[in-house]
Amino acid sequence: MPGTDPACTTTSAEPSPPAACGGTVSHALAWVARLHRISMGRRLRDLGLYPGQELMMMRLWDCGAVRQSELIQSLGLDPSTVTKMLQRMEQCGYVRRSPDPADRRAVLVEATEQGLALRAGVEGAWRDLEDCTLAGLAPADRAELARLLGLVGENLTEEAGEEGACPPGAGAVC
């Protein structure tokens, strides 16, 4: 019976389904990630962005003009997904694409003035979501959660392979 096996219990508000009994932590991570994305989506809607677009803008704010191929690699998304995101963001006036002067076959992507103006709103949305997400956690618990999630991320880095890799020269912004 689901929920009676101690290995299949979780402290989250959503119990693990029987098929996830061997991965209750993974199920909890997926559940929290989904709720986090929904919550961020609501905040971004007020700025005229969809979830994930703010991550692209963050990359452009940090790196300036970057080749579309490097942007795709650094975001770890399917090229067609990034192309669709860029088309939407270009139509909204947030980004500009142009031929790379060093290689006319390559495309450079950069934030426009309108895109740069989104930064304060995006930073505020992330701060607000951080406060909401960590409400009730003491500073030491917040630090421990960040440390543990960092270890989990390191464990998954090799598993993600190239899809989780940063482009050459991305350095600390990755």
Buried (B, 14 or more C-beta within 10 A) or exposed (E): EEEEEEEBBBEBEEBBEEEBBEEBEEBBBEBEEEBBEEBBBEBBEEBBBBBBBBBBBBBBBEBEEBBBBBBBBBBBBEEEEBBEBBEBBBEBEBBBBEEBEEEEEEBBBBBBEBBBEBBEBBEEBBEEBEEEBBEEEEEEEEEEEEEEEEEEEEEEEEEEEEEEBBBEEBEEEE
